Amino acid sequence: MLEKSKQAEEIVRKQLEDNPKSPKLHCLLGDITKDPQHYYDAWTYSEQKYSRAMRSLGAHYFRSGEFADSVNCYSNALAINPLYENSWFVMGCAALRCEDWKNAQKAFQQTVLLNSDNGEAWTNLANVHVKLGKKREGWRAIREALRQHHDNAKIWDNYLFLSLDLLEFGESVRSMQRIFDIRSNPARAAELAKNPDSLVDLGCLEILVNAVVHDIRSADGVNTAVSTVPQIFALLDCLNSKISGSAKLFTLCAQFYTSQERYKLAIDFLGRAYRVYLHAPALNDDVAVFRAGADAVERLSEAYKELGPLEETPRHTAVIVESDGVAEAGESVLVIVCPDWKYQGRTVLRTFIGRTKDSYEGTPEHERLKELLAMKLPRRIRSIGLAILVGIALVRGAWIARKAFSDFRVAEVDLIQAQLIDFLHGEQLSNHQGVLFGGSVPRAFDFAKTLDRLVFLEMNNASVQYNKSDFLILARRAKTNLIAYKLLYDFYNDSDNSEFSNANNAEIFLIAQQPELRVRLHAAVEDSTHLLYPWLLSKYKSIRDFQNSFKSVARENNAGIVFTTGMWHAELCLHAILSLRTVLNSTLPIEVHYAGPNDLTHAMREAFSRIPDVTTVDITEIFPGESDKVIGWSIKPFAILASRFRQVIFVDADALFFKDPGAAILQESRIYAENGQLFFHDRTLGHGHVVRFFADMNPNPTQFARTLRYMTKRSVHEMESGVVAVDKARTGVLHALLLVCKLNSVQEREVLYKKVHGDKESFWFAWEILRVPYAFPQTFGGTVGYKNELGQICGGLFHTDEKEQPFWWNGGVLKNKHGSMNDGFMHFDYAAFDTTGVKVQWVWETETSPFCMESRFPEKEVIALGPILKEIGEKYVQIYKDLKDEGWKAFIESRF
């Protein structure tokens, strides 16, 4: 073979002697020698017209893994001759490899135009559409791919995930049925026996079942998930014919059958799930199996108690004989689901307790089951279950009465937590005048019974791991932590109750003294703290220890300003600090937080430290395990939490003030005095399209939240986090700040930042979830700078104080904060602010101009800045010029 290659090379080279500029011969030589230079020569000699040269070069680069170069070569070739299907396909594959989504999209679209039966091209095109955020187009492309690959389970899997994401429930069920048909062939019998859950994605099935239970509306806005009930019945029948040992599948079946009023079937499947664990060989050796079994037996016991006494129509009944002996066809009778439900419920508990006694007696789970067995609750639980069924049916329609008992518990937990927190804050309709912050506590509210119900339903889950992307469970754990913590420490005989004085104190105080309850509260706080904030415990013994460190803080550390910066914003941060010190004469101590030595150079840290009462803090060393993973926006809440100051005023590196923030916030702000926090509204921009995301994690919003622009879909932005003030010694504020840190942790922020712009909404999200009172000044984000020829006010993002007086802005002193001094400095002549939060007209910033606001009510929303404020702006500009002209290092060294 080698000999033939040499002979071919000799022949081509001889021909090249006669025709040295032949593109075809140079390409042939490249094919023989594998030297890409010959393809370049062919391209050059053809004056860039010989497409074969670029196709060959593109193939060479693809084989060698140089995918970006491959894309460029194929692009050149196809610009000359676009009819090569395979070239488009390979170009698309190369673009996929180097994540060039636009070229990948173009290439695969051309491929399927040339050959609509190319299933692989349709599959890849779908992938590209999804990467570009075009999920609906991706969904359609996968449908085309399935025409050619109808037996490819992997493509069906992708179609299933996209269908669920787009609320195409009918197609989701069809996908799961097809995946089942493909994977349930006899050849996979041995594999299925070892891993029964591999037959179908049970996570997707769970989403489908929940969609039916909650009657979620489908993508067309007309149908709902309930329309797929017959198909789901058929799918579950198929799955249960092949799978005999999946506790998760059986639990999902029970949830679905309960929603369809098939209570006997629901109990039967919960029993199957329970028996999977009861007969598991590792029950007494593997604590995880035991815990799962304990959960299963508790669910089954509760099902007997809540569903057993109910009546249902047997589905097999066809003919009923009346007392007069005449048969009535087609009628039905109601029968008790489980006449001996009390006996059955207690029997399963006794069996499991006895089976696991030798290995697990004394563990929290085992003791919990023994408590359930000893509790005299059947009648009470039955009445609660029936009351919920009847009440919900009356309020929200009869269809909700079909929901599973587990879903009643879910909804009940959220409402109970909301009511308890509001009551702990002193709210109750019967003793309150005016507008309430939370507003969830009814007139006739039994605090003791409600707390007892929460202990029964939720507090034992405080240590249970959960899917980190499930923010609803995260919210419940955080609320459990707060409720238990407040009862332990804010309403006890040795606590200082001045912060928590309210009309409900006496009743709460009496209940909080009960020794047995306090044991449970301690366990709930400890378990949920370990679950939610394990990094805090690397430095402090507990949240209580952390809070006490601020209550006893030295006077000089009582209040201070915190900045965060990396090397790219260090100059802006120096300018902000110098402006505070020299123009506003602010004397508060300052901390500058950064994320490790690679984030802020040694020289920069030295420069900050030269300024009196300014210290630098490496946030990565404060809370190992989490703060060492912060990047970008996520550093903010951790810096506030880690600061030595009790009262923190956080300030962005490019934020500047018209007056001393220390005096304005700590001494003059009514909001801060009442709530221990101060937030500011962002611009009114866009229309809220992610409200559902927050509503899913916070199903019972406060009365205050219901008025916010974000919640009423008037704006996609609510809060600006350029300035945030908090008092960390206050219980609610500290817990809310901990939750903000949790939302900005590695796993959580990957979900959150796809829904909102960075960290800013996470602050009020956390306060709202925990129902800790919070407020904003009444005006919304405006702008400060100059008036353009259209009468619009252009400049940085501007905010007033609570008296609608100019306070601060974000954006520095440059005309365009993303530009340089060459673009000019801002002239501080006018300010505009938004008083309505409705339909505000903004002109987007460009490379040469900042945001511009067109006020709807200029007579009250546009103000000319007075000479004092103009002078402040001019001084800020001069400091920045000096800093730039001298260089920040020389500037600092010459003055400090």
N, C-alpha and C positions, 0 to 999 in steps of 0.2 A: 504493500500500500504506500509506504514511504517512497519507494522507488518510482511509483506512478506519479506521486505528487511532484517529485523533482523533475520528472519528464514533462509534466504539464506546465510547471513553472518555466522550464527552458523554452517550451513552445511559445508561451505567452510573451516572454521577454524578447524572443526573436521577432515576434509580430510588432512589439512595441518599438523595435528599432526602425521599422518602416512607418509606424504611425504612433509616435511617442505621446501624442495628446489625446489618444482614444479613451474616453471615459469608460467605455465598456471593458476594454482590456485592463485598465487599472483596477476596475472592480473585480474582474476575474483573478487578477494577481492577488488582490486582498483576500478573496475567498480561499485561495490556495495557501498563501503564507500566513494568514491570520494577522497580518500587520495592518492596523487601521489607517496608517498613513496613506496607503494606496487609495482608500476611499476618499480621503481628503483631496488627494491629487485628482481623482476622477471628478470630484465636485468643482475643483478649481478650474480644470481644463474645460469643463462643460459650461463655464461661466455661470455656475450655480443653477443649472437647468436640468441636470441629469438626476431625477428623483431616486433612481436605484442606488446611487452612491449614499444618499442620506438614509435610505431604508437599511442598507447593509451596515452602515455605521451605527444606526440606532439599535439594530439587533446586537451588534458587538458590545455596545455599552450596556444593554440590558443583561447580557450574559455575564458581564464583569461586575454587575451590581452598581453601575454609575447611572442611576435611574433618571436624574434630572437632565444629564446630557443626552440620554436616550430620548426623553420627551422632546428636547429641542431638535434633535435630528429628525425624528418622525414628523414633527410639525413642519419642518422645512420640506420634507419629501412630499407630504400630503397636500401642501399648498400648491404643488405643481400637478400632482395627479391624485385626486381625492377618492378614487374608486377602489382602493385596496382595503377591503374589509379587514383582513388579518393585520395590516399595519395599524389601522385605527385601534384594533383590539389590543395589540401589544403596547401601543402608545398609552392607552388607558391603564393597562396593568402597570406600566412604569410610573405613570403619574400617581397611581394608588400607592405604590411603594414609597414614593417621596412626598406623599401627602399634598400633592398639587391637585386639589379637588376641582378647581375650575377646568383645567385641562383634561382631567379624568372624565368629568361630566361631558365635555365636548366630544372626547374620543369615543366614549361608549354610546352616546346619542347617535353619532355618525355610524357606528357599527350596526346598531339595530335598524337604522334607516336603510342600510345596504342589505341587511339580512334580519328580518324580524323574527326569525326562528332561532337566533343565537341566544340560547338560554343563559349561558355564562355571562354574556354581555349584559343582559337584562339584570341578572343578579348583581353584578358589579355596579351597574348604573344605580340600582336601588341603594346600595351601600353608600355611594357618593352623594346621592340626594339626601340621605339621612345625615351624613357628615356636614352638609351645607345647611342643615336645618329644614330641609324641604321634605318633611315626613310623608305628607300626602302623596307627593310625586314618587317617593321611594316605595310607598305602599302599592301604587299602581304598577311600578316597574316589577316588583316581586310577583304580582299577579301574572304578568306576562312571562316571567321566568318559570312559573309553575306550569304553564301550558306545555313547556318542553321538558320539565323535570318533575313530573307529577309524583314520582316515587322517591323524591329526595327529601328525607325527613329534616335535614339541616335547613333547607330553604323554607320548608313549612314552619320550622321553629322561628325563623326570622319574620315570616309573615304573621305568625301568631303574636310575637312581641309588638310589632308595629300596629297590628289590628287592635290590640288592647290599649296601646298608647293613644290611638285615635278614636277610641270608644266605638269601634266597629265590632259590637258584641256577637252578631250573627256570624261574621267571618271568623271571629276568635274561636267560637265553638266548632265551626267547620274545620278549622285548622287542627284543633286538638283531636277531633275524631279521625282526621286523616293521619295524623302522627301516630295515633293509637293503632290504626289499621296497618301502617308500615312496620311499626316496631313490635307488634304482637305476633309476628310470624313464628312458626314452630322452631325455626333455627335458633331463635334467641331464648328459648325456654330456660336453659341453664342459667343464662345471665340474669333473666328476670327473677329467677328463684333466689339469687343472691342479693339482688338489689331491685325490689319490686317498684320503688319510686321512680326508676329510670324509664318506665313506660310512658310517662307523661310528666310535664313540668307542673308539679303541684302548687308552686308559687303562682303560676298563671291561673290555675284552676281556682285558687283562693280568691284572686282578684275577680274572676267571673262570678263566683258565688256571692261575694260581697256586693258586687254590682247588682245582682238580682235582689239580694236582701234589702239593699238601700234604694232599689228602683232608680238607678242612675240613668239619666237620659242619654241616648246614643248620639252618634255624631250627626245624624240627620235632624236632630232636634224634635223629631216626631215620635219615634219609637223609644222604648226603654229596654233595659236589659231583661225585664220580665218577659218580653216577647220571645226570648230564647229558652224559656223554661222547658218546653217539650224536648228540645235538642239536648239540654243538660240532663234531663231524666234519662234519655237514651245513652248519653255519654257515660254517666255514672254507672248505669247497668253494665255497659261494656267493660269499664274499668274494674268493677267488682267481680266480674266473671274471670278476670285474669290475675287480679292482685288479692292476696289473702292475708298479707301481713303488714299493711301500711297504716299505722295509727293516724298519721296526718290525713290520709285520704278518708278514713272512716270519720274523723272529726269534721272534715269539710262536708261530707255527706250528711251528717247530723245537722249541721248548720243549714244546709240547703233544704232538707226535708222539713225542718222546723218552720222555715219561712213559708213553706207550702202547706202548712197545717197537717203534715204527716208525722204527728208526734210519736206514734208508736215506732215508726221506722227510725226516727231520730234517736230515740232511746236505744233501739237495737244497735245502731251504728256506734253510738257512744260506748255501748257495752263491748262491741268488737274492739274498739280502740283500747279500752281498759284491759281487755284480755291479752292484747299484744304485749303489754308490759307485764301483766301478772304472770304470764308463762315465759317471759324472756329468760334465757339461761343466765344472763348477766345481771338480773335484778338485784341480787344480794352482793354483787361484786363491783358494780359500776354505779357510782352515785348519780351520774347523769341519767341513767335509765330509771333509777329509783325516783328521782325528782319528776321526770316526765310521767312516770306511772302515778305518782301522787297527784299531779295536776289532772290526769285522766280520771282517776277515781273520784276526785272532788267534782269534776264536771258531771260525771255520771250521777253521783249522789244528788247534786243540785237539780239535774234534769228530772230525776224521779220525783223530787219534792215540788218542782215548779210545773212540770208538764204532766206528771202522772195523774193528778186529780182532774185534769181537763177532759172534755168530751170531744170525740171526733167521729166522723163517719167512716166505717170500715170500707175500704175501696173494693173489696170483693163482693159486697152485698148487691144482689141483683133482684131478689124477690123477697118481699116481707109479708108474712101471714098475719093479718089483723086478728083481733080477739073474736070477731064474728066468723072467722074461718075463711073469709074471702081474701084471696091473694091479690096484692096490689103490686104489679110489676113497676120497676123504675123508681120506687120510693126508697128511702134509706132511714136508718135509725142512728141515733147517737149512742155511743158506748164510752165508758170510762177508759182512758188510755191504758192505765195500769192500776187496777183496783187495789193491789197490795203494795202500792208505791212506798209507803213508810217502811215496810219490812224489807223490800228490795234495796232501798237506799241505804239502810243501816247494814244490811248483809254485805254489800260490796265493800263498805268501809271496814267492817270487822275482818273480812277475808284478807284485804290488802294489809291492814295493820298487823294481823297475825302472821302473814307470810313474810313480812319485812322486819318483825320485831327484833330478832337476834342481831341483825346487822345495823339497824338504823334507829333503834329506840333512843330517845333523847335528842335527836336532831330536830331542828325547827319544823321541817316538813312532817315528820312523824308525829310530833306533838300537835301540830295543826290538825291532822286527821283525827287524832284522839279527841281534840276539842270539838270538832264537828260531830263526832259520834255522841259526845256527851251533851251537846247543846240541845235544848228543847225549843227548836225553831220551826218545825214543820208547818204549824198553823200560820205563824207569822210570815214565813217566806211565801206560803201559798197566797196569803192575802195581798202581799206586796206584788207578787207576780201578776195576779189577776187585776189588781188596781192599775198597774202599769199598762196591761193589755187594754183594759177598758178606756182608761184616760187618753192614751195615745190615739186609740181608734176614734174617739169623739173629737179630738182636736185636729188631727192631721189626716183623717180619712180611714176608712175601714181596711185599706190595703196594708197599712203599717202594722195592723194587728197580727199579721202573719210572720212578723220578724222572729228570729231565733231568740231564745232566752239569753244567750250569751251577748247578743247585741243590745238587749235591754240593759244588761249590766254595764256594757261599754258606755252607752249614752248616759246612764245613771251616774256613773263615776264622774264624768266630766261636769255634769250639773251639780252634783254634791260638792265637788271640790270648789266650784265657783261660789256656791252659797256659803260654804264654810269660810273661805277666805274673806268674802265680803262681810260676813258676820264678825269675824275677828277684827276687821277694820271699823266695826261699830255701826254697820249698816243694817237697817230693817225698816220696811215700809211703814210699819205702825208707829215708829218713834223718830221719823226723819222728816224734815221739811226741805223743800227745794229739790234740786236735781242731784241724784246720787251718782257717784263715780261708777260703781259696779252694777248695782240695781238688780241683782239676782235673788235676793232674800225675800221670800213671800211674807205676807202679814202674819200668818200663823206658822211660825217656824220653830221646830223642836231641835235645838242645837244638840242635845245629848243623843237623841235617836239618830240624827243625821251623821254625827261623828261615829257612832257605833256602826252605822251602815258602811261608812267609808273604811273603817278598820276591817270589817268583814270582807268587803269587796276588793280592796286595793292594797292595803298596807303590807300584806304579806308578799306582794309582788315587787317591793322596793329594791330587791337585790337581783331580780330576774333579768338576764341579758335580753336585749332586743335588737332588732334590725336598726342600725345607726341611721338609715335613711327614713325611718318611721318617726317623724317629728311629733305625731300625736302621742305616741308612747313616751317619747322624751319629755313632752310637756307634762304628761301625767306624773311621771317620776319626779320632775322638778316641783310640781305643786304639792305632791305628797311630802317631799322634803321640807318645803316651806311651812305647811300646816303643822306637821309634827314639831318642827323646830320652834315655831312661835308658841305652841302650847307648852313646850318644855321650858322655854327661857323668857318669853315675854309676859307670861301670865302665871308666874309662880311666886311663892311668898318671899323669895330673896331677890326678886328682879326689880329694876327701876322701871316703873310703868308709865313714867311721864310721857314717853313717846307714844304710848298705846292707849292712853286714856280714852274711853268711849263708853256709850250707854250699855254695852253688853258685857263690860268687864266682870261684874259680879258673878254672872252665870258662868262665864268662861273660867274664871278663877276657881270656882268650886269644883268643876269637872277636872281641871288640869291637875288637881292635887291627888287624884286617885292613883295609888301605887301600881296596880296592875296595868292601867293605861299608860303610865309613864314608862314602864318596862317596854311596852310595844312601841311607844314613840321613840325611845332611845334607839331601839333596833332599826326602826324605819329610817331615822336620820342617818345612822351609821351606814346602813346598807346602801341607801340611795346616794350618799356622798361618795362612797367607794365606787359606785357604778357610774355616776355622772362626772365627778371631779377628782379622779384618783391622783392627778398631778398636784392638787392642793395639799394633799397629805404628805408629800415629800418634804414640806417645810413646816407645816402646822399639824398639830394633833387632830384638829377638827375645825369645822366652820366656826364653832363657838370660840375656840382658841384664837382663830384668825380675827373674829369680830372684837374680841376683848383687847387684842393688840392695838386697835384703833381707839377704843374707848379710853384707854390709859395712855394715849400717845402724848409725847412731850409737846409743850406749847409751840416750839419752833417748827414742829412737824404737823401742826393741826391743819394747815391749809397750804396748798402750793399749786403751781402750774406744771403740767406735763406735756411735753412734745414727743413725737416720734419722728425719726428721720433716718434715711440712709444717705450714702454719699452724694446721690443725685439731687437731693433737696437740702443738703447741709447748709449751703449758702443762704437759701431762703429762710431756714430755721435760725441761723445766726442773725439775719436781718430782723426777723420777728422778735427775737429776744432783745436785741439792741434797741428796737423801737419801743418795746415795753419799758425798758429801763430808762432810756434817755429822753423820750418824748412824753410818756405817760407817767413816769416816775413810779412805776410799779415796784414794790418791795417784796412781793411774795417770792419765796424760794422756787427754783425751777429745776426740774429733772428732764434730761433728754434721753429717751430710750431708743435703743438700736438693737438689731437682731444679729449679734455676733461680730467678730473682728472683720469679716469680709463685707459687712454692711456699712461700716463707718471706719475710715482709716484712723490710725493712731494719731496722725497730725490733726485730723478734724476733732478727735476727742480731746486732744490737748487744747485746741482753740476754745472749745466750749468750756472746759474746766478753768481757763484763765479768767473768765467772767465771774465776778463775785456772786456767790450763792447760786451757782449753776453746777450741777453734777451730772455725769453721764451714767447710764445704767444699761448693762448688757442683759436684755430680757431673757436671753436663752439660758441664763444661769439661775433664774428665779424659780421657775416651776419645771424642773426636768421632766421630760416625757411629753410635754405639750408646748411650752413656750419656746422650746428649741426648734419647733417646726413651723413657727409663724413666718408668714411672708406677706408683703404688701399690706393691704388694709387690715388683715387679721391681727396685726400687732396692737392695734389701738386698745381694745378692751383689756387685753392682758397687761398693757402698760398702766392703765388706770388701776387695775386690781393690784399690780405688783408695787405701785408707788408707796413710798413711806408715809405719804400724806393721808390723813383721814378724809379731808375735803379736797377733792381733786377738780381742778378746772383743766380739762384736756383741750389743747389747741393744735390745729393743723399747722404744718410748717409755713404755709402761705397765707395764714389768717392774720388780719390786722384789726386794731380796735380804734374807735373814736374816743373811748374813755377806759379807765383802768378796770379790767374785768374783775379784779379782786373785790373792789368796793361795789361795783355794779351788781355782782352776783351774790357775794357772801353777805353783804350788808343791806342792799336795797331790793333784791328780788323777792317778791311775795311768793312766787311759785317755789323758789328754792327753800324759803323758810318753811313752807307748809309740807313740801314733799321730799325735800332732800335731794332734788334733781332739777335740772333745767335742760330742756331740749329746744331745738329750733327747727321750724318748718323749712323744707326745701322748696324749690320752684314748683309751680303748678305746671306740669308737663305731661302730655299724653293722656291716655285713658287707661284706667286700671284693668289689666288683663290677667293678673296673677292673684286676684283676691281669693280664688278658690284654694290656692296653695296654702295661704295663711288660715283660711276658714277651716281647712281640714285638720290643722294642728290646734286650732283654737275655736271649737264649735260653739262656745258660749261667750261671745265678745262682750265687753263691758258697755254700759250705756255711753261712756265717753268715746270709746273706739267707734261706735256706730256713727259718730258725727265726722270722722276723719275722711279726708279726700280719698285716701287709698281704699278704705272700706266701702266708700260710695262710688268708686270707679271714676272719680273726677281727676285723678292724677296717678301716674305710675310711681311717683316719688312722694314720700311723706316727710321724711326727716333728713336734715343735713347734719352730719356728724363732725363738722369742722370745729365746733365748740360744744363740749358736753361737760356738765358739772354734776358731781355726785358727792353725797356724804356716805362713806362706806361703813360708818358705825351704825347706821340704821338697818334693822333686820331686813326689811323688804328690799331696800336698795341693794344691799350686799348680795342677797339671793338673786335678784334680777341681774346684777352685774356678772355673777358667776354663770348664769344662764347665757348671757351675751357671749362670754368666753367660750362656752360649750358650742354655741351656734357657729362660732368662728374657728372651731377646732378643725383639724385636718379633714376628717371624714364628713363632718356636718357641713363645712363650708363648700365642699364639692357639690352638694345638693343646693344649698342656699344661694350661692353666687350665680347659679344658672337661672334663678327666679327673680333676684333683686340685684341692684347695682352695688356690689361690695358689701361693706359692713354696716352701712348707715341705718338701714331699716331694722337690723338685728337688735338695736337698742330698744326701740319702742316695742318691737315684737316681744322681747323678753319681759319687759315691764307689763305688757298687756297679758301675756300668757299667765303670769303669776298674779295678775290683778293688783299690782302694786301701784298706788296712785301716781300719775304722772301728768304733765301738762306742758303746753307750748305757749309762748307769747302769741297774741291773737293774730298777728300779721304773718304773711307767707313770704317766702324768699323773693327778693327783688334785685335791684342792681344799683351800683354807685359808680359814677364816673362823669361822662359828658352827655350832652344832648346832641343827637345827630340832626341832619337836615330834615328828617321826617318827624321830628319831635319825639323820637324814641330815646330812652335813657339807656346808655351802653356802658358796660363795665363788669366788675366782679360781682359775685353773688352776695347780696347785701341783706342785713338783718337789723331790725329794730329791737329795742328792749320792750318791756311790758307796757311802757307808756308811749309807745310808738315813736320814740326818739332814736336817732342813729346810734348804733352800737358797734357792729363789726361787719367785716366782709371777708370773703375768701377769694384769693386770686392774686394777691400781692400788688405791686405798683406798676408792673408792665402793662402796656395797652393790651397785649395778648400774653397771658401767662405761659403759653407753650412756645413763645417766640424768644427774642433777645432784645437788648437795648436798642438795636438798630430799628426795631419796629415802633419805637417811641414809648414814652411813659404816659401813664394815666393822668388826666386832668380831673381833679375831684371838685366838680362844680355842682352836680345834681345827684339826687338819689330818688329811687322809686321803689315802692313796696306794694304788695298785693293784699288787699283787705277782704277779698271775697273767696279766693281759692277756686274760681270758676272761670273756665274759658279764657285764660290769660294768653295773649298773643306774644310769642317769643320769636326773635330772629336769631337763628343758630349762629354760633361763633364760626369765624373763618380763620385763615392763616394770618390775616391782617387786622381783624376786628373781633372784639369780644361779643358776648351775648348782649342782645338789645331787647328791652321790654317796652311794649306798647301798652300803656296803662288804659284801662277802661274808664277810670274816674280820676283823671289827672289833677283835678282841683283839690283832691284830698290825698292822692297817692304819690304825687310828684312834689319834691321839695328842693329848693335851692339851698345849698349848703352855706352856712354863715362863715364869716372870716376865720373864726377859731378852728372850725373843722377843716376848712381849706388849708389853713396853715399846718395842721397836723398831717394832712396828706402830702404837702410840699416837703415837710421834714422827713417823712418816710422815704420820699423819692430821693432826697439828697443823701440819706444814709446809704441807700442802695447804690447810688452812683459812686460814692466814696469807697464802698466795699468792693465794687467791681473794678474801679480805677486802680486802687492800691493792691488788690488781691486780698482775699479773705484772711490769709495767713499773716501777711504783713500788717493789715489793718488791725487785727486783734493784738498782735505782738507789740505794736506801737502804742496801744492805748491801755493794755492791761498787763 
